[in-house]
Amino acid sequence: MKDFLYIGPKAPPVTGYANIVTALAACFLKEGAEITYISSVPTWCSRFYPGWKWKLLRLTYMIFLLPCMVAFIPFHSKVYLNLNGGLAQIFDVVIIFFARCAFKKIILHHNSFSYINKKNYLSSFLFYLAGYKAVHVVNCTEMKAKISKVYSAIKIVKIVSNASILILDNSKEFCFIEKNDFFKQVEDVAKNTLTLGFMGYMNQEKGIDLFCHTVKRLNKIGIKTRGVAVGPIHDECLVAQLIQECDSFVDFRQPLYGEERDVFFNNIDLLLFPSKYLSEAEPLTVYHALFKGVPIISTKIGCLSSMLAGFSHCISYEGDVYIEEASAYIKKNLIPILDEIKRDRPLVIKENYRKLSLDVESFRSFIKEIVALNN
């Protein structure tokens, strides 16, 4: 009998959620666990993501996959389920029902605030069905506090940071300290120009409008600022409007990965992460920036406030005052020491890596604890 039936998305499509789920699976394998990893998304039709064709194909895939999942349960001692959001949790309910019937140990991994910010009755039923002995894995202290308050059926909660997963997995994307000559590919940007970056889906939920209007405001108050926004366009009408309004201040570019993404972070002075996405939890883009020594100004949503706590020149604001507060903070606190921030980037990278590595030992203990669980 194998240790885990491990259920969660695989890439493609390439998303932070899929990357984390895959990296966590690798961590279990390194600890010697035997797992059967089944993807909860149809990777073969990723070219249709995220449109209606993708949603239809994913629904069809999950309906046909469900009997296979149920058939695998008796041959594993534990079921590790990376939870879906929304109505896709019906799929999770069926898995949990049969896992309970087979007296399996259940671990539920949460990567979304969609059902935590406001009580969801499908989620409530799912957690009741999983039972008081189920282990719930969350990203941060805010998530633990909220989920424990909203759902009384949740009793055992473990905090596991995405940063710890990626560091322990030795993800090449995060091993920057030794391999990079930090500024060898920096673009030729005019002196005394502040360069702000945005990375994510270009839509209102991810705050591309807040980013552009912040860049515009900074120029309006006399701070020469250039914005670079990279990512897939998910709202063409909004982006077309923003290009008209902010074309002289903001460059819009295609998504970047690997070394090209590293160059992007090398070329910006500050990352704005003005997300309004209600499901936002612990976005990997923020860790990419921190591992490159880039200061971040985010909105207060998901785990972002706790993620940025203790890191130099990083701060969070509420979405409704983001443009004004972020602009004021930049003018007052960052512009006077901008040269110093750029000069000290290599030291900041090492310090950020040290801080983010502090929880790795507790994560190792978590891995061993979960592997050792018996029914």
N, C-alpha and C positions, 0 to 999 in steps of 0.2 A: 504494500500500500504506500503510495506517495504521500509526501507531507501536505502539499497545497494544491488545491484547484484555484488557480490565480486568474482572476477575470478583470480585464480592463482594456483600454484602447492601446493599439500599436500604431506607430506611424508607418506609412502616410495615411491621412494628411498629417503634416508636421505641426503639432501643437505643443504648448508647454505641458499640458496634461498628459499627452501621450509620451512625451520624453521622460516625465517624472515616473509614470507607471512602469516604463521599460527599465529605467535606471534602478528603481526599487526591486524589480524582479532580479536584476543582475546582482544586487546586494544579497538577496536571499540565496542565490546560487553560490556566491562566494563563501557563504557561511555553511555550505554543504547541504542545503535543503534541496529536496527533489520536488520540482513543481511542474504542473501542466499549465502553461500560459495560453489562455484563449482570448483572442482579441474581441472586444465588444463592438468593434466598428469594422465595416467592410473595406479593408485597405485597398482592395483591387479596384474600387471605383472612386478613389480619392479625387480624381480630376473634376468631379461634380461638386465637391465641397465648396461652400456651405449652402448651396441653393436647394430648391425644392426637390430636385432629382436626387440629391444626396440624402435628404430626409426620408424620401420614399424608399430608396434602396436600402438605407440603414434599417428602416422598420421591417422591410421584407427579410433582410438578413437576420435580424434579431428573432423574428418569428420562427424561421427555419432552424436557427441555432439553438433555441431554447431547449428542445428535447435532447440535443446532444449534451448540453451543459448538465441537465438533470441526470442523464445517464452516467456522466463522469463522477458525480458526487460520491457514490458509495466506495469508490476506489481511492479516496483521499481522506486524510484525517482532519483536514482543515479547509475551510472555504475563505479565501481572501478576496473580497469584492470591492473594487474601486467604484464607488457609487456614481450612478447617472444623476441627472437633474430632470426636473419636470416630469412629464408623463412616462418617460423612459424608465422611471422607477417601478413601473408595473413589472417590467422585466426583472428588476432586482427583487421584488416581492416574491415572485415565483421561485427564484433561486433560493432565497432565504427560507421559504416554506419547506422546500424539499431538504435543505440542509438541516433544518430543525427536526424534521421527521426522521432523518438518518442519524441524529444525535452528533452532528459535526460541530467542531469549534468554529465560531464565526468571527471574522475580523472585517470591519467596515471602514474603508478609507474615504474621508471627506475631502474634496478639493473645490468646493463651491459654497458660497454664502446664499445661494438662491433660495434654499429652504430653511436657512438659519435666521436671516434678517426678519422673516415673517413665517409664522408657523404654517406648515403644509400638512394637511391631514393624511395624504398618501404617505409622506415621509414618517409621520407619527405612527401610522399603522405598521410600516416597515420596521421601525425601531422596536415597537412593541412585539412584533413577530420574532425579531432577532433575539429578544430576551435580555434579561439583566446581566447575563454572563458574557454577552458579546463585547468584544473589544472595539472601541471607536478610535480611529486615528485622525487627528486634526493637525492643521498647519501652524497654529499660533495660540497664544494665551487668549486673545479676543475670541477666537473661534471656539475654544474650549468653554469659556465663560458663557457665551451666548447659547451654544447648543445644549449645554447642561441646564440652562435656565428655561429654554423653550420646550425641551423634550424630557419629561420626567422618567421615561423608560431607559434613558442613557445613564449608566452608572460607572462604567470603566472607560476613561478617556486618556489617551496617550498623545503627547505633542511631538510631532516629527516635522522638522523644518525641511523644506525642499532643498535648501542649501546643503544640509547634512547628507541627504541622499546623493546629491551630485558629487560632493567631495569624496564620500566613501566609495562611490562607484568609479572614482578617478576619471570622471568625464573630461575628455580632451578640451571641451569647450570652456572648462573652468580652470585648467592648469596654465594660468597666464604668467605666473611670476618668473619662472625660469626661461620661458621660450620667447618672450617678446622684447624687442628693442622698442620701447614704448612709443616713441614718436618718429620712427623712421619713415612712416608713410603719411605723415600729416600733410593735408592739403595746403596750398599756398593761399592763405586767408589774410586779408588786409589787417594790419596791426590795429589794435584798439577796437576790434570788432568782437562782440560777444556772440558765440555760436551756441544756439540751443538745439537740442535734438528731441525728436519724437519717434518712438518705434512701437508699432502696433497696427491693428486694423484701423483704417481710416473711415470712421463713422462717429456719430454723436456719442454712442455708449463709451467708446474709448477716449473721447475728449479731443479729437483733432481740431474741433472748433475752438475749444479753450486754449489749445496750444497756439494756434494761428493768431488769435486775438491778444494773447499775452505778448507774442513777438511784436505785433503791431503797436500795442500800447507802449512797450519799452522804447521803440523808435520814436513814438509820439512825445515821450517825456525826455528825449534827448540822449538816449543810450543806443549807440549804433549796434544793432542786433541783427543777426542772420539766423533763420530757422531752417533746419533740415529734417523733413518728415519722411520716414521710410515705412513701407508696409503695404499690404494689399488694400485696394479701394473697395469698401463694402457699401458705400453710399455715394454713388457717382454724382448725384445732384448736389449734395453738400460740398463735395470736393471741388466741383466745377465753380460753385459760388465762392468758396474760399480762395481758389486760384485767382478769380477776378478781383477779390478784395485785397489779397495779400501777396500777389505774384512778385512784387518787388522786394519782399521780405523773406519769403519762404520757398525753398526748393522741395518739390514733391518727387519722391523716388520709389523705385520698386523695392520689394522685400530683399533683405540682405542676410546671408548666412555665413557661418564659418569665419574665414579670414576677412572677408569683406565686411562682416559685422564688426570685427575687431577694429578695422580701419575706421569705421563709422564712429565708434566710441573714442578712438584716439583723436578724432577730428572735432569733437564737441567739447564745450566747456561745462555744460550742464544738461542733464536730461530732465525734461518735464514729463510727468506721468499723470495727466489730469483725468484719469478714468472716472466714468460715471456708471460703469457696468456693475449691476447689482449682484452678479454672481462672482465678482472679483474676489480672489482669495489671496494667493501668494505668487504673484506673477514672476516668471523667470527673467523677464527683461530687466527687472529691478536688480536681480542678482548679477546679471551680465554687466550692468553698469557699475555696481559696487566692486566687482572683481576687476574692473578696469579703472577704478579710482575716480569715477565720475560722480559729482554731487547730484542729488535728485530732489526735485520738488514735486510731491504727489498730492493727490486728493486724499481725504480721510475716508477710506473705504476698504473693506476687507481687512487683511492683515498689514496693510501698508504702513500704518503708524508705528507698529511694533517692529516691522522689518527695518525701518530707517532710524529707529531710536539708537543713539550712541554713535552714529556715523557723522563725520565732519561735514558741515554745511548742508545737511539734509533736513528737510522739514515737510510737514503735511498741512493742508488747509482744506476747509469745507469747500465743496464744489461751487456753491453760490457766491463765494467771495474769492475764488481762486485767482482770477485774473488780477484783481487789485492787490491782493495780499502777496502773491508770488512776485509781481512787479516791484512792489515796495521792498520786499526782502532782498531781491536781487540788487536793487539800487543802493540800499543801505548797507548790506552785509557782504555782498560778493564782489561788486565792481571795485571797491577800494583795495581788495586783496586778490584780484584776478590773476595777476602775474605770479603771485606766491602760490596760488592754487595750482596753476599750470606747472610751475617749477617742482612742486612737491609731489606730483602725481605718482612717481615710482614708490615713494615712501608710503603714500596713502594706500596704494594697491596692496602692499605687504601687510599693513596694519588692518585693512579691511578683511583680507584673507585670514589673518589671525583671529579676528573677532568672529567671523563666520564659521571658523573651524572649532570653536569652543564647545559646540553641542554634538560634535561627532562621536565622542566617547559614549554619551548617553544614547545616541542613536545605535551604536554598536550593541549596547546592552539591550535595547529594544529588539533588535534583530534576533539576538540570541534567545531572548524571552519568548518571542513569537514562535521561533523554530522549536523551542522546547515545550510549547503548549501541548497538552494532551486532552483528550475528550473528557 
